[in-house]
Amino acid sequence: MRHRTLLPEPGRLSSIFEKPLAMNAKNASALSYDEFRRYAAALKPETRMFIDGELVDTDSGARFETVNPANGQVLATVPAGSSEHVDLAVVSARKAFKSGVWAHMEPRARMEVLYRLANLIDEHALDFALLDSLDVGKPVLEMLTGDVPAAALTFQYFGETIDKIEGVVTNTASDAFHYILRQPLGVVACVTPWNYPLLMNAWKVAPALAAGNSVVLKPAELSPLSSTLLAHLFVEAGGPPGVFNVVHGAGSTVGKALALHMDVDKISFTGSTAVGKLMMVYAGQSNLKRVTVETGGKSPQIITAQVPDLDVAVTYAVNGIYGNKGEMCSAGSRILVDVNIRDEFIERFKAKVGATVRLGDPLDPATTMGPLVSRSQQQKVLSYIDIGRKEGAELVLGGNSPEGFDAGSYVTPTLFSRVNNQMQIAKEEIFGPVGAVLTFSAIDEAVAIANDSAFGLAAGIWTSDVNAAHKMARDIDAGVIWVNCFDHGDMTQPWGGFKQSGTGRDKCLETLLTVTQTKSVWMHLG
C-alpha cells in the first residue's frame, strides 16, 4: 500500500535532503539577498510522509502541488495521504504509546530529547526559514528572527515542564489513602494552519510530546514542506520512531479521518471556524475524543483620546494588521479610534505605512511584506475590498494588487475609514492586509463595539487612564488583552479566545494539562 524508506542514522540528514543547508538563525540572518536566493535554489526538500520512523509515499501516485506564492511556480509535488495512511499513522502512534517507549521513558531523558530537538531546529534554521518562506510567502528574515527561534523555544519550554507534572494526595479518612495521577491521553492528532507552519506545528506537537503522548500531525496542504523535517529531527534528537508521525493531504480526507478515528484520543486544530465546528461534530460522531480548536478572530485595537503616545500606538496598529500580511488570527483588523483623533490617526497611519512597509520578494532581507499564501487567498481579499467599497466605506489606503507583482499573489496594505460594525469588512475575518477604522465617543461605546462580534480572540487597548484600562480589560470579551502594546507575550501566556474564536488554549502550562487526564486511586486501609 505504501512505499517505505528507512531513515538514516542520526546526523545523516543529507540522505533525505539532497543538499542540507544547516545554518543557525544568527548566522543565516546575516546572509544577503543573493545568498538567500542561491541557497533557495539548492534546497531539495523531502516531501514524503513520515510514519513509524519511515518515509512513506503512496502507491496510487496521488499527489498535490505546493506553489511559491511569490511567483506562482510549483515548488514540489507532495504525496496526498488517504484514510489508509491515517490508519497506518494512528496504529504506529498507538503501538509506540502502548509500548511505553516514550510515555514511560525516564522524565529527564524525555526532557533531553526535546532540548536536543530545540537545538536542532536552530541548527537547521536556514532550512526551516526557506521552506516556509517559499511555501507561504513569509519574509525569510522574519522567519529567522521570529518563527524559527519561537518554535525552538516552544520545544524547550515544554521540555522543561516534563518533570513538573505532579499528582495529588488528598486528605481523606484514616482508613483510606487516595491519590490522583495525571497521565497522557494516548494519541493526539494535530491539524495545523498555513499562516505559521513551523510555529503552529510546534505549538501543537510540543505539549503533546512533553506529556508523553504519541502524535499524528497533519499540516495544511498549502504549507507541508517543513513538517517532515521537523519529525525527522525528533528522531535524530533521540525520539523513538512511531511517536511523531506526519500525514500530508486534504483536510476533507486526512483531517476528517483523524477527527473520526476511534483510536485518536484528542484532536488539536487551528483553522477556520467552519472546520473547527466540524471537528467537534466528528468527535461526537466517533469516540467523544477531546477537542481543542482555535478558529480565528476579528480583533479590535482601541485607541482612546488618552493614548500615551499616538505615534507608538500607530506603529503597533500598523504592525497589528499588516504583520504577517494580515494572515493572523489575532490581526488587529478593527481599529477603534476616538472620534476626536480619527483624522490625525489616519494621517499618521498612512505615513507610517509608507515609511515602513515594503512589498517584495520574501527572500529579500529588505522585504517586510510578502505575497498572500495563494492566488485564491489574494482573490478572496480583493473581493472583500470590493465589498467594502460597495458598502460605502471610505478607502484611504491601498485597495489593489501592486504593479510589477503580477506573477505573485500580492495585495497592497489597505485601510478603510468611516466603517460601521454592520459592514462585512468589520464583521468577517478577511485574513489579509485590510484594516477598518471605526470611531467611538466614550469608553463604554468602544467596549460595546469591540464585543459586537462573533469572535473573541484578542484585543488591544491604548490609554493612560489606569481605571479605564482595567475596566475595558475586564469587560471586553477576548481571551488575550494587550494594554499599551499589541501582540506581546511569552510562553507563559495562554493563547486562545472566547465565543467562536474557539475552545482551549495553546502555548502555556494549561495546554500541557489538556493533553493529560487524571486517574483517581483509592486504597482502603482497613
N, C-alpha and C positions, 0 to 999 in steps of 0.2 A: 504493500500500500504506500510505502514511502521510501525514498532514497535516504540512506543514513551515512554519515561520515563521522568517524571517531575524531574527537578533538585532540589536538597535540598536547604534549606535556606542558605544564605551566611555564610561562616565559617564552613560548614559541608562537606568539601572536602572528608572526609573519606567515605562518602556514595557512591561516584563514583570511588574512588581509594581505593582498598581494604586495602592497607597499605600505607597511605600517609607518605612521607619521608621529610616533611617540615623542611628544614635547609638552612640557608642563605649561600651565597657564601663564606664569610670569614670563618665560622665555618667548612663548608664542605671541604674547601681547605686543612684543616689540617688532614683530615682522612687518614688512612693508606690503603695500598693495600687490606689487609684482610677485612677492614671495608667497602671499596667500593664494594668488591665482595659480602659481606653479605647484604648490602643494595640493590645491584642489584638483588640478589636472591629474596628479599622481594618485589620488585617493581611489582605492578599489574596494568598496565595502562588501562585506559578506551579507547577503540578503536572505539566506535560508533561515528557517525557523530553528528553534533550539529546544529540543525535547529530550529529557533523560540524559542530559550531558552530551547530546549528539546534534550535529547539524542535519536538518531534515528538509527535504524537498518534497514535491508532490509528483506522484506517478501520472496524474491526469494531465499535467502540463498547465493547469490553470494558474495564471499569473496576472498581476496588475502592475501598472506603471506608476512610478513616483516621479514627479516632474519638478524641475527647478523653476519656481515662480518668477525668478528674475529675468529669464529669457525664454521660457516655455519649452526648454529642451528636456528630453527624458533622461533622468539620472540613472535609473536602474529598473529592471523588472523584478518583481517580488513574488514569491510563491503565495498563492491565495489558499489559506488553510480552509479546511472543511470541518464539519462536526466530528468526523473521524479523527482529525488531528487534535481537536479539543479533547476527545476521549483519551487519546494516547497521552496527552499532556497531563490530564487530570489523574489518570492511572499512575503515571510516573510520580506526580506530586504526592498522591495518597500513599503510594508504596514507600517513598522516601520518608514521609511523615510517620507512618506506622513503624518503620524500622528503627526510628529514634536516632538515625544518623545525624540529624540536625537538631531536632527538638530536644533530644536528651544529651546533646553534646555539652560538655562542661561549660558553664556560662562564660568564663574568661576566654575559653577557646573560641566560642562564637563571637565574642567581642573582638578578638584579634582578627577574625575573618573580615568583619565589617570595617575595621580600621584599615586593613590592607586594601580592601576594595576602595575605600575613600582615597587612599594614596594612589591607587592605580587609575582612578578617574582623573586625578590631577596629572599623573604622568602621561596620560593619553588625552589631555585637554585639547590639543590641536585636532585630533581625530574627531572627538565629540563636537567641537565647535564647528568644524567644516561640515560634518554630516548634517547637523541640524540647520546650519546656515543655508546650505544648498537645498535642503529638503523643504524648508518653510519660509525662507527669506529673512531670517533674523540676521542683523549685522554681526559679523564674526567677532568683532571686538566686544560687543555686548555679551556674546556667549562666553568669551574668555574671562571677562571681568564680572559677569553676573551668574548665568545659568550653571556653568561648569563648577565653579567654586561652591555655589549653593548646593548643588547635587552632592558633591563630596562631603560638605558639612552635614547634610541630611543623614548620610550613612554613618558618619562619625557620631552625630548626636544620638541617633537611635542605638548605635553600638554601645554607647555609654550607659544606656538605660537597662541593658540586659541583666546585670546583677542587682538591679534596683527593684525588680518585680518581686513584691513580697506578698505573702499570705497574711492571715489574721488568726489569732487565737482569741476566742470570745470568753467573756466572764459568765460561766454557767454554774449550775448546781454542783455540789461536791461529788455527786455520783456520775458526772459526765465530763468528758473532755471534747471540746468542739473546736475544730479549726477549719479555715476556709482557704482552699488552694486557688491560685489563679493560673490557668493553663491555656496554651494556644488552642485556637479553634480547629485547625487542621489544614485545609486547602483554601487559600484566599485567591480569588480571581481579581485582577487589577485591569480595569479598562480605562485607558488614558487618552487625553485630547492631543491635538496637534499644535496648540499655541506655545507650549513649553515642553517639548518632547522629553528631553533628558530629565529636566527638573520634576515634571509631574510623575515620570516613572519612579524617580527617587522617593517622592513624597508618598507614593502608594506602596512601593515594594519594601522600603527600608523598615517601617514599623512592623510589617507582617513578618519579615525575616527575623527581626530582633526578638519578637515574641516567641519564635520557634516554629512558625507556620511554614508550609511549602507554598509556592506561588506559581500561578499561571498569569503571565502578562500578555494582554492584547493591546498593542499600540494602535494609534489611529492609522488608517490607510494612507493619509497624506504625509505621515511622518514616521515611517517604520525603520529608518536606517540605523539609528543609534541603539536600538533595543537589543539586537543580537550581540553587539559589542559589550553592552553592559552585563548581559547574562554570562557571556564568556569570561569576563573579568572576575565575576563572582567565583567561578570555578578556579580561575587562576589564583585567586586570593585564598583558596583552600576550602571553598564551599563545596559540599558533596553534590555530585550530579543528581539531577532529578528534583532538587529543591527549588530551583529557579528555572522556569520554562517560559518560552516565548512562542506564541502562535500568531502569525500575521493573517490578515483577511478582513472581510467586510464586517461591520458591526451587526448587520442583519443576519449574518451567518455565524461568525465566531463569537461575537459579543452575546448574541441571543442564546447560543448553545451553552456558553458558560453560565449565563444567568438562569437557565433552565436546568442545568446539570444537577442531578440528585446527589452527587458526591463532592460538590463545591459548598463550602461552609459559609463563605461570605463573598459578596461582590462589592468592590470599591470602585466607584465610577465618577468620572468628571466629564461633563459634556453638556449637551443641550437638555433643556427642561423636558421636552417631549420624550427623549430617550431615557432620561432619568426616571420618569414615571413608569415607562415600560419595564425598567429593571425591577422596580418594586412589584409590578404585576407578575413578572416572570418568577420572582422569588416566591410569591404566593401560590403560583400555579405548580411549583415544584416541591421543594423541601423546606419552605419557610427559612431559607438562608438569610443571614443578616445582610443588610444593605446600607451602604453609605453612598450618598450622591451629592455632588457639588454641581449645581446646574445654572450657573450664570448670575448676572446681575444688571442693574441699571443704577449705578452708584451715584449719589449726589455729592457734589463738592459745594459747601455752603460758605460763601464769602460775605461776612457781615460788614457793616459800616465801621465796626470796631476792630477791623483786621489789624494785627500788629504791624505788618509791613506789606503793603499791597504788591510790591514788586516780587517779594518772596512768594506770596500766595499765587501770583500769576505764573511764576516759574513752575510751581507744583501743579497748578491747574493744567498747564501745557503738557507737562510730563504725565499727568494723570490720565489724560485722554489720548495722547499721541505716543506714549511709551508702548513698545512692542506693537506699533502700528494700530493701536486701539484694539488689538486682538487679545484682550484680557477680560476675564470675568469681572474683575474689580474695577475696570476702567471708569474713571470719573466722568461719565458722559453727560450727566445732567449737572450743569454748573449754575447753582442758585446764587444770584448776586443781589445784594441790597439795591433797590431801585435808584437810590441816590448816588451810587458809584458805578452804575452799569456802564455808561458811556466811557468813562475813564478806564474801567477794567478792560473793556473790549479793545480799546486802542492800544493799551499796554500788552494785551494778549497777542494781538496781531503783530506788534513789533517784536515780541519775544519769539514767536514762531519764525518770523523772517530772519532773525539773528541766530537761531539755534537749530532749527530743523533742516536737515539736509537729506533729500531723497537721493538714492544712488544704488550702486552695486553693493550687495551685502558683504562682499569680500573687500571692499574699500574701507580702511580704518576710519576714513572721514565721514562715512555714511552713518546717519543717525536713524533713518527710516528706510527700510527695505520694502519690497512688494508684499501685498497680502498673500496669503498662503496658496491661493489658486485663482484661476480665471473666474470660476463660478463665484468665489467669495467676493472678488472685485465687482462683478456684475450685481451681486446682492447689495453691496454697499452703495454702489452708484444708483441703484433703484430706490434705496431709502433717501438718498439725496434728492432725487426727483420728487419723491413723496413729500419731503419737507418743503420744497418749492411750492408744490400744488396746495399744501395745507396752509400756505400763507406766511410761513416763517421767513425771516429776512436772512438771506445768505450773505455773510460778511467776510468769509474767507474760504478759498479753495472751491470744492464742489465738482471736481472733474478728475480725469486721469491725465497726468502731466505729459507734456510734449517731449518727444525723444525717448519715451519708455514704452513704446507700443508693443514690444515683444514680451514685456512683463506685466504682472497684474498689480500695477501701482495705482494708488489713489492719493490725491493731494490732501494735506491736513485741511479739514473742513470745519467751519463753525457757523452755526445758525444763531440768530438773536430773535427776540420777540416770539419766543416759543411758549406755549402753554402745555400743561401736563396732559391734556387730552389728545395732543398730536401723537401720531405713531412714532415720530422720531424721539419723543420724550418717553414713550411707554415701552417700546420694544427694544430688545438688545440687538444692536446693529453689528457689533463685533468688527469695528473698523474705525478709522480716524475721523469720527464725526461727533462733534460736541454740540450741545444745545444749551443756550443761555436762557434761563428763566429768572424772573425777578420776584422779590418779596419786599414787604414793608415792615414786617415785625417778625420777631423770633418764632412765635407760635405759628405764624403763617409758613415760615420756612420749614418747620418740622412737619406741618401738615402736607406740604408739597412733597417733601422727602419721603414721607410714608405712603403717599398715594401711588403705590407701585406694587406689582405682583412680586417683585424681588426684594431682597433684603440682605445682600452680601456685605457691603461696606459703605462707609460714608466719611467725608472729611468736613471738619468744622474749623473756620478761621475767625477767631475773636480774641480780644484781650480781656474780655469780661469773664472772670472765672465762674461766676454764678451761671451765666448763660451757657458756658461750655459744659458744665456739669449737667445742667437741665437738658440741653439738647442731646448730650451723650446718653442720658438716661431714657429719653423719650423717642429717639429715632430707632426704628425697627431694622436693625442691621447687626450682623454678627461681629463685624470689625469696625471700630470707630477710631479715626485719627483726629487729633486736635492740634492745629497749627503745624500740620505736616500731612503728607499723603503717601501711602504705600511704604511706610516704615514698618519694621518688625524684625524679629529674630525667631529662632526655633522654639522659643517658649510660647509664642503667640498662637492661640487656636485659630485655624483658618476654616471658615465656613459661615453659612448665613442663616437667616430667618426665611420664613414663607417659602416661595418657590425657588429660592436660591439653594435649597437642598436640606439634607439632614446629615448630622455628624460633623466631624472636624478633621482637618489634616494638620500636619506638622508637629503638634505639641504632644506632651506626655499623654493627654487624653486619647490621642489617636492610638497609642500603644495599647491602651486598655480596651479599645473597641475591637481589637483583633485577638482578644483573650476572652475566656469565660471563667466563671467561678464555680467551684465544686465544694459543697459543704460535707464535712466528715464528722459525724457524731459518734463518739465512742462511749459506750456505757461502762462505767467502772464499778458497778455494784457487785 
